[in-house]
Amino acid sequence: MPQLTLPDGSVRDITLPTTGRELAALLPAALAARAIGIKVGNEIRDLASSVTEDAPLRVILADDRDPDALYLLRHSAAHVLAEAVCALFPGTRLAYGPPTDEGFFYDLAPPRAISEDDFPAIEAKMREIIAADRPFTRCEYEPAAGLARTAGDKYKTDNAERALARGAPRLSFYVTGIPGEGWEDLCAGPHVPSTKWLSACKLLAVSGAYWHGDQRSDRLTRIYGTCFASEAGLQAYLRRIEEAKQRDHRKLGKELDLFHIEEDNPGQVFWHPRGWTIYLALMEYMRAKQRQYGYVEVHTPTVMARALWERSGHWDKYRDNMFITESEKRDFAIKPMNCPGHILIYKQGLKSYRDLPLRIAEFGSCVRNEASGALHGILRVRGFVQDDAHIFCREDQVESEVALFCRMLTEVYADFGFGAERIEVKLSTRPAQRIGSDESWDRAEAALANAVRAAGLSYAISPGDGAFYGPKLEFTLVDALGRGWQCGTIQLDTNLPSPERLDAHYIGEDGQRHPCVMLHRAILGSLERFIGILIEHFAGRFPLWLAPEQLRILPVSDDHLPYARQVRARCQDAGLRATVDERADKLGAKIREARLMRVNYFAVVGAQEAAAGTVSLQDSRGQRLGAMPVEALVQRLREEVTARRLPAPDPASAA
C-alpha cells in the first residue's frame, strides 16, 4: 500500500486509485491551498493526474525552498513565455523550453530579432496571461493524431517524433485555458494547476542557440527567465544576480590584473604575474597534500599517438572533442585527459598485489575542442590543467581508497572555506546498459556509499547516471551566493585497465594475472575553473596564504622609500609576498589603489615609523590595526599564512 508523506514528516496509508487533488485534500486547508503538484516515487506530476502505482507519495507545495516546486513553476513559466512571444510576434516557431536549476529558457525562431528591449512588452503580455488565472489542461492524442497537430512545424514535429522513438505511447499537449479555445503547445509536462501561480516571474537575458546544440543546424533565439513561488524569493534571487555581476571572475580578473583571453585564441588563458602567483600557490598546495596522502607525481606527453587513443576507446567516443595533428604520415592527438598516459606508466614493470594501491598524480595539461559558444571566461576553457590522479588497486581495496580520498577532499575544501555544509555529494549508480555482474555493481556502489558516510558527508542517489563500467561520486561546492559548482569526482573503472583495452594488471597471491580496478579522481577539477570559482566566492579577497600580494608597503613620500624597501626585504626573507608602491602619488591615492586591488594588508611608513622601526598597518577593508614593529608584522602574517585563515565574509555577501 502506498504511503503519503505529509509536510510534518508523518505518513499516511493511501488507497488506490487516487488523484493528486484527492491527496492534497488530505492536508490541512492552509497547506492544501498551496498544492501545485505531486511526486510519485521520483516522478513529478500535475495535481490533476491519477495515481495507480504503489510508490511513495508527496504533495508539492508552492515553496521557494523546494526544488520540485521550482521545477513545476519554471516549466509552466516557460510555457507562458512562449505564448506571450507568439502573441506579440506572429509566425514564431517554438523549439524547446525546459526548466533549469536557476530558472527556465525557451529556444524559438521569431520572425525578427528579439532583444532585451522587447522584454517589457513580453513581460506585460505574460502578466496579462498570469492574471487571467487560466488552467493548464493536459490533452493526450494517439501518435497519428498528435503528429497531425504538429504538421508544418519543423521543430515540434521533430520533438514529437523523438518522443515516440523513446517509447511514448501517446503525445501530450498542454492548453492554457479551455481545450479548443486556449493556447496549446506540445509538452510532456508537468505544470502547475493554473497561471495564477506564476506571478513571481522575470525575464533575464537573451542569446543565440542552435537546434539540438548543433552549430551546423538552425540558429535560434534563446530567452532566459526565472520564476519563484513568492515575490520575496524572486527579489532575493535578483539581488544575488546583481551581486554575482559584481563578483564575475571576468570582471575581477581584469580589475585585479590576473589574466586575460585573446579574442583570436578562444578558451586559452594568458596568466599575468598576479594570477600566475595564485596558480602556483594552488598547485604547490595540492602537490604537498598529495605527497601527504601517498601519491607519486608524474608527467606525461601532451601529444600522443592515435593508436593509444584507439586502444583506450577515446578515438571512437571522444574524437570530436580532440585536437588532431599529423606528423610523418601518422595521426596524433593533443591529450584531452591523462588516464591513458598513467596506465602506460603503471605498465612499466610487472606489479604485484603487494605494490597496490599505487596512486599516480599529474598536473596534466589538457586541451579539449569545446564549442566556442560554450566557453565562459576561465570557468569553461579549451586549455586547462587538472589536479588529476589515478589509483590502481585491487577490488578489495576500493572502499578504503575511496574513504581516504573523501578524507583528503574534505580537508582540501575546508582550507578554502567549503566545510561539510557547503559540499553536496551525488552517487551515480548503474545505468541500464553496463558491463559486469549485478553482484560486482552491488559491491562497487556499496563501497562508494560507505566511504562517503565514513567522511561524515550525506549524499543523494542519481539513479542510472553511472558510466557503463562503474559508479561514481561527484562533489559539488556551494559558494557564497548559494550557487553549486561540481568540482571533485571519483569514478570506478574496470573497463580502461581491462585486457580488451589497455591491460593494466597485477600478479595476485595466487600467482595469476588480475586486472586492476582504476579509480579516476580529481578534487579541484581544472585549476583554471577552480580559480574562477574562488575569485567569485571570495569576491577577489583571497585568503592571505593564496593572495597574489599579501602586503603592500606605502611610503608617505620618496624620502621614506629606503625604509619601505628594508621592510619589504625583511618580509620577503620570511617568505611573504610583499611589494612597495614607489609611485609619486599622494598617500591617500596609494591607499585607495591598494584597497581596490584587494591587497590583504598595507603598511604605511613615514618618518615616525622609520625612526621607531615600525609600520602602521591596515587591512584591505580599511580597518586600522595600529603601529607595530616589523618583526611583529612578519610574525602576524606568517601565523595567518600557516593557519590558512579565511577572510571575513564580504559585508555585501548574500551567503
ZISUL-V719291 format. One record per residue. N is the residue number from 1. RES is the residue in one letter. OMEGA is omega in whole degrees, -180 to 180 (none if undefined). NEAR is the number of other C-alpha atoms within 10 Angstrom. D_LAST is the distance of its C-alpha to the last C-alpha in whole Angstrom. Layout:
<<N RES OMEGA NEAR D_LAST> <N RES OMEGA NEAR D_LAST>>
This chain:
<<1 M -179 12 43> <2 P 179 19 39> <3 Q 176 16 37> <4 L 175 21 34> <5 T -179 15 31> <6 L -177 17 30> <7 P 180 14 27> <8 D 178 6 27> <9 G 177 7 28> <10 S -179 9 32> <11 V -179 15 34> <12 R 177 13 37> <13 D -177 12 40> <14 I 176 15 41> <15 T 179 12 44> <16 L -6 13 44> <17 P 177 10 45> <18 T 178 14 42> <19 T 177 17 40> <20 G -180 24 36> <21 R 178 19 37> <22 E 177 13 39> <23 L 179 21 36> <24 A -178 24 34> <25 A 178 15 37> <26 L 180 14 37> <27 L 171 15 33> <28 P -172 11 33> <29 A -178 10 34> <30 A 179 8 31> <31 L 179 16 29> <32 A 180 18 32> <33 A -180 13 31> <34 R -177 16 28> <35 A 180 23 29> <36 I 180 26 29> <37 G 177 28 30> <38 I 174 28 31> <39 K -180 20 30> <40 V -171 19 33> <41 G 177 13 32> <42 N -174 9 30> <43 E 175 10 31> <44 I -178 20 30> <45 R 174 22 32> <46 D 175 23 33> <47 L -178 23 34> <48 A -174 20 38> <49 S 177 15 38> <50 S 178 15 41> <51 V -180 20 40> <52 T -176 13 43> <53 E 179 13 41> <54 D -177 15 41> <55 A 176 15 37> <56 P -175 17 34> <57 L 176 24 33> <58 R 174 21 30> <59 V -179 29 29> <60 I 179 28 26> <61 L 175 21 25> <62 A -173 23 23> <63 D -179 18 20> <64 D -177 18 16> <65 R -175 11 15> <66 D 180 12 18> <67 P 179 12 19> <68 D 177 19 22> <69 A 180 25 22> <70 L 176 25 20> <71 Y 180 24 23> <72 L -178 29 26> <73 L -175 33 24> <74 R 176 30 24> <75 H 180 26 27> <76 S 179 28 29> <77 A 176 34 27> <78 A 178 26 28> <79 H 180 29 32> <80 V 175 22 32> <81 L -179 26 31> <82 A 179 25 34> <83 E -179 22 36> <84 A -180 21 35> <85 V 179 24 36> <86 C 179 19 39> <87 A -177 14 40> <88 L -178 14 39> <89 F -179 15 40> <90 P -177 10 43> <91 G 177 13 44> <92 T 174 17 41> <93 R -175 20 41> <94 L -180 23 38> <95 A -168 24 36> <96 Y -177 20 33> <97 G -176 23 30> <98 P 166 18 28> <99 P 177 22 24> <100 T 179 15 21> <101 D -177 12 18> <102 E -177 16 17> <103 G 179 23 20> <104 F 169 25 23> <105 F 173 28 26> <106 Y 173 25 30> <107 D -177 25 32> <108 L 180 25 35> <109 A -179 20 38> <110 P 180 18 39> <111 P 175 12 42> <112 R -179 10 41> <113 A 176 9 38> <114 I 178 17 35> <115 S 178 12 32> <116 E 175 14 29> <117 D 179 8 32> <118 D -175 12 33> <119 F 180 18 30> <120 P 180 11 31> <121 A -180 14 34> <122 I -180 22 32> <123 E 177 18 30> <124 A 178 12 32> <125 K 178 19 34> <126 M 178 25 31> <127 R 178 20 31> <128 E 179 13 35> <129 I -179 21 35> <130 I -179 21 32> <131 A -179 14 34> <132 A 178 13 37> <133 D -179 16 35> <134 R -178 17 37> <135 P 169 19 37> <136 F -176 27 36> <137 T 180 20 39> <138 R 177 22 40> <139 C -179 16 43> <140 E -177 15 45> <141 Y 172 15 48> <142 E -173 13 50> <143 P -177 18 49> <144 A -179 10 52> <145 A 179 12 51> <146 G 178 20 47> <147 L 179 22 48> <148 A -179 12 51> <149 R 178 19 48> <150 T -176 17 46> <151 A 179 11 49> <152 G 179 10 49> <153 D -174 13 45> <154 K -173 12 45> <155 Y -179 18 41> <156 K 176 21 41> <157 T 177 19 45> <158 D 178 14 43> <159 N -179 17 40> <160 A -179 23 43> <161 E 178 16 45> <162 R 178 12 42> <163 A 179 17 41> <164 L 179 15 45> <165 A 178 10 45> <166 R 176 9 42> <167 G 178 8 44> <168 A -179 15 43> <169 P 180 13 46> <170 R 177 17 46> <171 L -179 22 44> <172 S 176 20 41> <173 F 176 19 40> <174 Y 179 24 38> <175 V 170 21 40> <176 T -177 25 38> <177 G -178 19 41> <178 I 177 13 44> <179 P -178 15 45> <180 G 180 8 48> <181 E -177 9 46> <182 G -180 14 43> <183 W -170 19 41> <184 E 177 21 41> <185 D 172 18 39> <186 L -176 25 39> <187 C 177 22 36> <188 A -177 15 36> <189 G 0 19 33> <190 P 179 23 32> <191 H 175 29 31> <192 V -177 29 30> <193 P -178 22 33> <194 S -176 18 33> <195 T -176 26 32> <196 K -177 16 31> <197 W -169 23 27> <198 L -174 27 26> <199 S -180 20 26> <200 A -172 19 22> <201 C -178 26 23> <202 K 172 20 22> <203 L -171 19 24> <204 L -172 16 22> <205 A 176 13 24> <206 V 179 18 27> <207 S 174 13 29> <208 G 177 12 32> <209 A 178 20 32> <210 Y 177 18 35> <211 W -176 18 37> <212 H 179 12 36> <213 G -177 13 34> <214 D -178 11 37> <215 Q 178 13 38> <216 R -177 9 42> <217 S -175 11 41> <218 D 174 12 41> <219 R -176 17 38> <220 L 173 21 36> <221 T 179 23 33> <222 R 177 21 30> <223 I -179 25 28> <224 Y 173 22 24> <225 G 174 22 23> <226 T -179 26 20> <227 C 179 30 21> <228 F 179 29 19> <229 A -177 24 20> <230 S 176 16 20> <231 E 178 15 19> <232 A 178 12 16> <233 G 178 15 15> <234 L -177 19 16> <235 Q 177 15 15> <236 A 179 12 11> <237 Y 179 18 12> <238 L 175 15 14> <239 R 178 13 12> <240 R 178 19 9> <241 I -179 14 13> <242 E 178 12 14> <243 E 178 17 11> <244 A 177 19 12> <245 K 180 14 15> <246 Q -179 14 15> <247 R -175 21 13> <248 D -175 19 16> <249 H 178 27 18> <250 R 178 22 21> <251 K -179 14 20> <252 L 178 20 19> <253 G 177 23 22> <254 K -178 12 24> <255 E -177 13 23> <256 L 175 19 23> <257 D -177 15 26> <258 L -175 21 25> <259 F 167 21 27> <260 H 177 17 28> <261 I -180 16 30> <262 E -178 10 33> <263 E -178 8 34> <264 D 176 7 37> <265 N -171 10 36> <266 P 175 18 33> <267 G 178 26 30> <268 Q -170 20 31> <269 V 171 18 29> <270 F -177 14 31> <271 W 175 18 29> <272 H -176 15 30> <273 P -179 13 31> <274 R 179 16 27> <275 G -180 20 25> <276 W 175 15 28> <277 T 176 18 28> <278 I -178 20 24> <279 Y -179 20 26> <280 L 178 14 28> <281 A 179 16 26> <282 L -179 17 24> <283 M -179 17 27> <284 E 176 12 29> <285 Y -179 14 26> <286 M 179 17 27> <287 R 179 18 30> <288 A -180 11 30> <289 K 179 16 28> <290 Q 175 19 31> <291 R 180 12 34> <292 Q -177 10 32> <293 Y 169 13 32> <294 G 177 13 36> <295 Y 169 20 35> <296 V -176 14 38> <297 E -180 15 37> <298 V 173 14 39> <299 H -178 15 39> <300 T -177 18 41> <301 P 178 11 42> <302 T -179 16 40> <303 V -179 15 43> <304 M -170 18 45> <305 A 178 17 48> <306 R -176 19 48> <307 A 179 14 50> <308 L -178 18 47> <309 W 175 21 44> <310 E -180 14 47> <311 R -179 16 47> <312 S -178 21 44> <313 G -178 17 43> <314 H -177 18 41> <315 W 179 17 44> <316 D -171 11 44> <317 K -167 11 41> <318 Y -170 12 39> <319 R -178 17 41> <320 D -179 13 40> <321 N -177 16 37> <322 M 172 20 39> <323 F -175 16 41> <324 I 175 17 44> <325 T -176 14 47> <326 E 177 11 51> <327 S 178 8 53> <328 E 177 5 57> <329 K 175 6 56> <330 R 179 10 54> <331 D 176 13 50> <332 F 176 19 47> <333 A 170 21 43> <334 I -168 20 41> <335 K 174 24 39> <336 P -180 23 35> <337 M -170 18 35> <338 N -168 23 36> <339 C -180 22 37> <340 P 179 22 41> <341 G 180 18 41> <342 H 177 20 40> <343 I 179 20 43> <344 L 176 14 45> <345 I 179 14 45> <346 Y -173 19 45> <347 K 177 14 48> <348 Q -178 8 50> <349 G -179 7 52> <350 L -179 11 52> <351 K 176 17 50> <352 S 175 16 50> <353 Y 179 18 48> <354 R -179 11 48> <355 D -175 12 46> <356 L 4 15 43> <357 P 173 19 40> <358 L -176 17 40> <359 R -176 21 37> <360 I -178 22 37> <361 A 177 25 34> <362 E 166 21 34> <363 F -170 21 32> <364 G 178 23 34> <365 S -176 21 34> <366 C 177 19 34> <367 V 177 22 34> <368 R -176 20 34> <369 N 179 17 35> <370 E 176 18 32> <371 A -176 15 33> <372 S -180 13 32> <373 G -179 12 30> <374 A -178 11 28> <375 L -178 15 27> <376 H 179 14 24> <377 G 176 22 23> <378 I 177 26 23> <379 L 177 18 21> <380 R -173 18 24> <381 V 174 24 27> <382 R 179 21 31> <383 G -175 19 32> <384 F 176 23 29> <385 V 179 18 29> <386 Q 167 23 28> <387 D -167 21 28> <388 D 175 22 30> <389 A 177 26 32> <390 H -179 23 35> <391 I 177 25 36> <392 F -174 29 40> <393 C 173 22 41> <394 R -179 19 43> <395 E -178 16 42> <396 D 179 12 42> <397 Q -174 14 39> <398 V -175 23 36> <399 E -178 20 35> <400 S 179 15 35> <401 E 178 21 34> <402 V 177 26 31> <403 A 178 20 30> <404 L 177 16 30> <405 F -180 22 28> <406 C 178 26 25> <407 R 178 17 25> <408 M -179 17 25> <409 L -179 19 22> <410 T 176 19 20> <411 E -180 15 21> <412 V -177 18 21> <413 Y 180 18 17> <414 A 179 15 16> <415 D 178 14 18> <416 F 177 17 15> <417 G 179 20 12> <418 F 177 17 12> <419 G -177 15 14> <420 A -179 17 15> <421 E 179 10 12> <422 R 179 16 11> <423 I 175 22 14> <424 E -175 18 16> <425 V 178 21 20> <426 K 176 21 23> <427 L -180 24 26> <428 S -172 22 28> <429 T -169 23 32> <430 R 174 24 35> <431 P -179 16 36> <432 A 178 11 40> <433 Q -175 9 41> <434 R 173 15 41> <435 I 179 16 43> <436 G -178 12 44> <437 S 176 8 45> <438 D 180 11 43> <439 E 179 8 44> <440 S 176 13 42> <441 W 177 18 39> <442 D -178 13 39> <443 R -177 15 39> <444 A -179 21 36> <445 E 179 21 34> <446 A 180 14 34> <447 A 180 21 34> <448 L -179 27 30> <449 A 180 23 29> <450 N -179 14 31> <451 A 179 21 29> <452 V 180 24 26> <453 R 180 13 26> <454 A 178 16 28> <455 A 179 18 25> <456 G -179 12 23> <457 L 172 16 21> <458 S -178 15 21> <459 Y 175 17 22> <460 A 178 12 23> <461 I 172 13 26> <462 S -170 16 27> <463 P 175 14 31> <464 G -175 16 33> <465 D 175 17 30> <466 G 174 21 32> <467 A -176 18 34> <468 F -176 18 38> <469 Y 179 19 39> <470 G 178 24 36> <471 P 179 26 33> <472 K 172 26 29> <473 L 175 26 26> <474 E -176 20 23> <475 F -179 24 20> <476 T 177 17 16> <477 L 178 23 13> <478 V -173 19 10> <479 D -175 19 8> <480 A 179 22 5> <481 L 179 18 5> <482 G 180 13 7> <483 R 180 15 10> <484 G 178 17 13> <485 W 178 16 15> <486 Q -176 18 18> <487 C -175 17 20> <488 G 175 22 22> <489 T 169 23 25> <490 I -172 23 28> <491 Q 177 22 31> <492 L -174 23 34> <493 D 172 20 37> <494 T -176 20 41> <495 N -175 22 42> <496 L 179 22 42> <497 P -176 21 44> <498 S 178 18 46> <499 P -179 13 50> <500 E -180 10 50> <501 R -174 16 47> <502 L 168 19 47> <503 D 173 19 48> <504 A -175 24 46> <505 H 175 25 48> <506 Y 177 24 49> <507 I -177 17 52> <508 G 178 15 52> <509 E -180 10 54> <510 D -180 8 56> <511 G -178 10 57> <512 Q 176 10 56> <513 R 177 15 53> <514 H 177 18 50> <515 P 177 21 47> <516 C 160 26 44> <517 V -179 24 40> <518 M 177 27 38> <519 L 173 24 34> <520 H -179 18 32> <521 R 172 23 29> <522 A 179 22 26> <523 I 178 26 23> <524 L -170 23 22> <525 G 172 18 24> <526 S 180 26 25> <527 L 179 21 24> <528 E -177 21 24> <529 R -178 22 21> <530 F 177 20 19> <531 I 176 19 19> <532 G 178 21 18> <533 I -179 22 15> <534 L 178 19 14> <535 I -177 19 15> <536 E -180 24 12> <537 H -178 27 10> <538 F -177 21 11> <539 A 178 22 12> <540 G -180 23 15> <541 R -174 23 15> <542 F 170 22 16> <543 P -173 22 17> <544 L -176 25 21> <545 W -177 24 23> <546 L -172 19 21> <547 A 180 21 22> <548 P 180 25 25> <549 E -173 23 26> <550 Q -177 22 25> <551 L 173 26 27> <552 R -178 23 29> <553 I -173 27 32> <554 L 176 27 33> <555 P -180 29 37> <556 V 178 21 38> <557 S 180 16 41> <558 D 180 13 43> <559 D -174 11 45> <560 H 179 18 42> <561 L -179 20 41> <562 P 179 12 44> <563 Y 179 20 42> <564 A 180 27 38> <565 R 176 18 40> <566 Q 179 14 41> <567 V 179 26 37> <568 R -178 21 36> <569 A 179 15 39> <570 R 180 15 38> <571 C 180 23 34> <572 Q 176 14 35> <573 D 180 12 38> <574 A 178 14 35> <575 G -180 12 33> <576 L 178 20 30> <577 R -175 18 30> <578 A 178 22 31> <579 T 175 20 32> <580 V 173 18 34> <581 D -174 20 34> <582 E 180 17 38> <583 R -178 13 38> <584 A -178 12 40> <585 D 175 12 37> <586 K -176 12 37> <587 L -179 16 34> <588 G 179 11 32> <589 A 179 12 32> <590 K 179 22 31> <591 I 179 22 28> <592 R -180 13 26> <593 E 179 13 27> <594 A 179 24 25> <595 R 178 18 22> <596 L -180 14 22> <597 M 178 17 23> <598 R 175 21 20> <599 V -172 25 22> <600 N 179 23 21> <601 Y 168 23 24> <602 F -174 28 27> <603 A 178 26 30> <604 V 177 21 33> <605 V 176 25 36> <606 G -177 20 39> <607 A -178 14 43> <608 Q -180 11 42> <609 E -180 20 39> <610 A -180 18 42> <611 A -176 10 45> <612 A -176 12 43> <613 G -177 16 41> <614 T 170 23 37> <615 V 174 26 34> <616 S -167 21 32> <617 L 171 21 29> <618 Q 175 20 25> <619 D -172 17 22> <620 S 178 19 20> <621 R 177 16 18> <622 G 179 14 22> <623 Q -180 10 22> <624 R -177 13 26> <625 L 173 12 26> <626 G 178 11 30> <627 A 178 19 33> <628 M 176 17 34> <629 P -179 14 37> <630 V -180 21 36> <631 E 177 14 36> <632 A 176 13 34> <633 L -179 18 31> <634 V -179 19 32> <635 Q -180 14 32> <636 R -177 11 28> <637 L 179 20 27> <638 R 179 18 29> <639 E -180 12 27> <640 E 178 14 23> <641 V -178 19 24> <642 T -179 10 26> <643 A -175 12 23> <644 R -179 17 21> <645 R -178 15 18> <646 L 178 18 15> <647 P 175 13 14> <648 A 179 10 12> <649 P 176 14 8> <650 D -179 15 9> <651 P -179 7 10> <652 A -173 8 9> <653 S 176 15 5> <654 A -177 15 4> <655 A none 14 0>>
